[in-house]
Amino acid sequence: MEDQGKQPFYEAQPNIDTGTNPDGTPAHPNFIADKNAAEKVAYIQKDQGQEAALALEAMLKLENDTGLSSNEHAYISIMKGLVAEDKYPNAFDMRTDKKNRPLLILKDDDINRVIMISQRGVFRMQPSGSGSDYRNFDLTPFLDLNNKYVGAECQHIKNPTQKEYIQGSLIDINEPQNRSTLKNAFEKVQEYQKTHPPENTSKPTLDPDSLLKDL
């Protein structure tokens, strides 16, 4: 019989359904208790990579953030809806900025028509005088601003020494014509991405049996 005065030889484990420790504290800060949401994040990670999965995870967390305004909550819901399987799952690059704010960038080949969506709204990015593609820049300083027409110096993601003054204007999606224009752009990019999937650049898994036959 186990001595009641001694500590058990095993430790109580976290509850995998709620993501909490036995004392009720969160077992992991990034745990997603909603199983359906967790499955969506896992699917996105498999299909589009870790960066996209982190962006979706950030959207899910912000849904319950009481510090956001009603407009910010609305745009988070719009972002999540746009990348849903029945909408435009392939049309956007999903990422987060350095403050873990999610954003979507339309995968349009024309660098003069960059559409970016964040919790602040839908932006049409202004053409770059140097011809740089805004998709390659960290947009944290841009998202920190709260003006209708904004501009900020941003660093290149892979080459921080390269900087670009990025400008953009907020699109009023309450206007039906603007929504129609955006819808046409989203549908066009989704159809193209669906019929032209990106090439798989990952290295093939080693198959020792097949390799040994040739060695």
Legacy VTK file of the C-alpha trace (Angstrom):
# vtk DataFile Version 3.0
C-alpha trace
ASCII
DATASET POLYDATA
POINTS 215 float
0.000 0.000 0.000
1.285 3.457 -0.920
2.505 5.546 2.010
0.104 8.518 2.173
2.806 10.658 3.765
5.085 10.421 0.748
4.882 12.151 -2.595
3.602 9.847 -5.385
6.302 8.502 -7.702
4.539 10.094 -10.681
3.615 13.714 -11.377
0.087 14.776 -12.242
-0.045 15.639 -15.940
-1.711 18.621 -17.670
-5.239 18.211 -18.942
-4.862 17.828 -22.717
-8.449 18.954 -23.363
-8.245 22.245 -21.476
-4.510 22.923 -21.707
-4.199 23.544 -17.964
-2.010 22.175 -15.214
-3.588 20.392 -12.230
-3.639 23.715 -10.349
-5.557 25.404 -13.184
-2.689 27.450 -14.622
-2.011 27.318 -18.392
0.203 24.368 -19.290
1.585 26.140 -22.341
1.094 29.775 -23.384
0.521 28.762 -27.015
-1.952 25.973 -26.253
-5.192 26.124 -28.256
-7.966 24.494 -26.241
-10.491 24.503 -29.096
-9.794 21.243 -30.930
-11.304 22.479 -34.199
-9.115 25.570 -34.089
-6.054 23.484 -33.255
-6.771 21.236 -36.246
-7.026 24.290 -38.531
-3.660 25.579 -37.296
-2.091 22.145 -37.832
-3.545 21.968 -41.353
-2.255 25.435 -42.239
1.202 24.525 -40.924
1.289 21.397 -43.069
-0.036 23.175 -46.153
1.563 26.633 -45.899
4.315 26.413 -43.297
4.996 27.571 -39.767
4.808 31.312 -40.475
1.243 30.995 -41.761
0.282 28.763 -38.822
1.628 31.336 -36.355
-0.419 34.038 -38.084
-3.625 32.010 -37.793
-2.811 31.218 -34.164
-2.376 34.949 -33.502
-5.799 35.649 -35.065
-7.439 33.030 -32.846
-5.865 34.518 -29.717
-6.848 38.086 -30.620
-10.500 37.083 -31.010
-10.776 37.097 -27.219
-8.472 40.058 -26.564
-10.474 42.587 -24.566
-7.888 45.272 -25.282
-8.888 45.555 -28.949
-11.453 47.981 -30.308
-14.662 46.771 -31.966
-13.190 47.648 -35.372
-10.046 45.637 -34.664
-12.131 42.640 -33.616
-14.141 42.998 -36.832
-11.020 42.983 -39.003
-9.597 39.965 -37.152
-12.827 38.106 -37.962
-12.619 39.242 -41.583
-9.005 38.055 -41.862
-9.858 34.661 -40.412
-12.825 34.352 -42.756
-10.844 35.282 -45.863
-8.336 32.443 -45.398
-11.044 29.867 -44.631
-11.217 26.800 -46.874
-14.433 27.984 -48.562
-13.046 31.448 -49.346
-9.454 32.196 -50.426
-7.146 29.702 -48.648
-4.361 30.138 -51.234
-4.631 33.825 -52.089
-2.707 35.346 -49.193
0.687 35.224 -47.560
-0.052 34.888 -43.840
2.500 36.280 -41.422
2.973 38.188 -38.170
4.977 41.305 -37.461
7.516 41.654 -34.639
4.685 42.369 -32.180
2.920 39.139 -33.163
0.129 40.968 -34.972
-1.250 38.886 -37.844
-1.447 40.258 -41.358
-2.415 39.032 -44.797
-0.697 40.119 -48.008
-2.356 39.322 -51.315
-0.176 37.119 -53.540
-0.415 39.412 -56.563
2.500 39.315 -59.006
2.204 43.066 -59.612
4.258 44.826 -56.922
2.332 48.004 -57.714
-0.915 46.440 -56.439
0.007 45.154 -52.996
-3.038 44.696 -50.743
-2.324 44.221 -47.029
-4.926 43.386 -44.373
-4.363 43.721 -40.639
-6.411 44.396 -37.514
-6.133 48.072 -38.470
-7.892 47.626 -41.806
-7.354 46.936 -45.511
-4.528 48.905 -47.107
-3.522 49.576 -50.674
0.239 49.948 -50.563
1.710 52.710 -52.716
4.189 51.755 -55.459
7.798 51.807 -54.372
10.036 54.292 -56.118
12.929 51.841 -55.943
10.878 48.942 -57.274
11.155 47.006 -54.000
8.479 44.453 -53.190
6.798 45.320 -49.875
6.169 41.639 -49.217
9.846 41.346 -48.289
9.748 43.997 -45.547
8.893 43.940 -41.851
5.761 46.094 -41.610
5.816 46.584 -37.811
6.525 50.376 -37.991
3.767 50.746 -40.593
1.223 48.931 -38.401
2.161 51.076 -35.406
0.647 54.143 -37.076
-3.049 55.000 -36.842
-3.586 57.422 -39.704
-5.731 56.886 -42.786
-2.724 57.607 -44.998
0.426 56.250 -43.442
4.089 55.853 -44.168
7.020 54.489 -42.209
10.593 53.350 -42.736
10.703 49.553 -42.654
13.548 47.048 -42.754
13.996 44.226 -45.223
13.212 40.924 -43.496
16.319 39.097 -44.707
18.612 42.111 -45.055
17.974 44.577 -42.167
20.468 47.063 -43.587
18.109 47.597 -46.534
15.367 50.062 -45.624
12.395 51.379 -47.533
9.905 54.140 -46.780
6.625 52.283 -47.185
3.379 54.141 -47.743
-0.210 53.025 -47.965
-3.800 54.222 -47.786
-6.751 52.713 -45.958
-9.502 51.258 -48.163
-13.042 51.937 -46.954
-14.642 48.486 -47.196
-18.006 49.941 -46.170
-18.205 51.132 -49.778
-19.798 48.425 -51.995
-17.607 49.370 -54.975
-14.452 48.861 -52.929
-15.652 45.473 -51.715
-16.462 44.458 -55.299
-12.982 45.498 -56.482
-11.315 43.576 -53.661
-13.468 40.506 -54.276
-12.453 40.446 -57.951
-8.773 40.708 -56.982
-9.067 37.967 -54.351
-10.869 35.601 -56.742
-8.308 36.196 -59.487
-5.340 35.468 -57.231
-7.043 32.467 -55.595
-7.766 30.886 -58.973
-4.202 31.453 -60.173
-2.648 30.070 -56.989
-4.967 27.067 -57.073
-3.914 26.171 -60.620
-0.239 27.111 -60.143
0.784 25.692 -56.753
4.288 26.649 -55.577
7.031 24.165 -56.292
8.077 21.958 -53.406
11.637 23.017 -52.632
12.009 20.810 -49.550
14.561 18.033 -49.626
13.133 14.531 -50.188
13.006 12.149 -47.252
15.877 9.685 -47.300
14.795 6.165 -48.205
17.642 3.880 -47.053
16.295 0.810 -48.912
16.180 2.589 -52.251
19.543 4.255 -51.692
21.238 1.007 -50.751
20.156 -0.574 -54.043
22.179 2.051 -55.897
25.237 1.891 -53.598
LINES 1 216
215 0 1 2 3 4 5 6 7 8 9 10 11 12 13 14 15 16 17 18 19 20 21 22 23 24 25 26 27 28 29 30 31 32 33 34 35 36 37 38 39 40 41 42 43 44 45 46 47 48 49 50 51 52 53 54 55 56 57 58 59 60 61 62 63 64 65 66 67 68 69 70 71 72 73 74 75 76 77 78 79 80 81 82 83 84 85 86 87 88 89 90 91 92 93 94 95 96 97 98 99 100 101 102 103 104 105 106 107 108 109 110 111 112 113 114 115 116 117 118 119 120 121 122 123 124 125 126 127 128 129 130 131 132 133 134 135 136 137 138 139 140 141 142 143 144 145 146 147 148 149 150 151 152 153 154 155 156 157 158 159 160 161 162 163 164 165 166 167 168 169 170 171 172 173 174 175 176 177 178 179 180 181 182 183 184 185 186 187 188 189 190 191 192 193 194 195 196 197 198 199 200 201 202 203 204 205 206 207 208 209 210 211 212 213 214
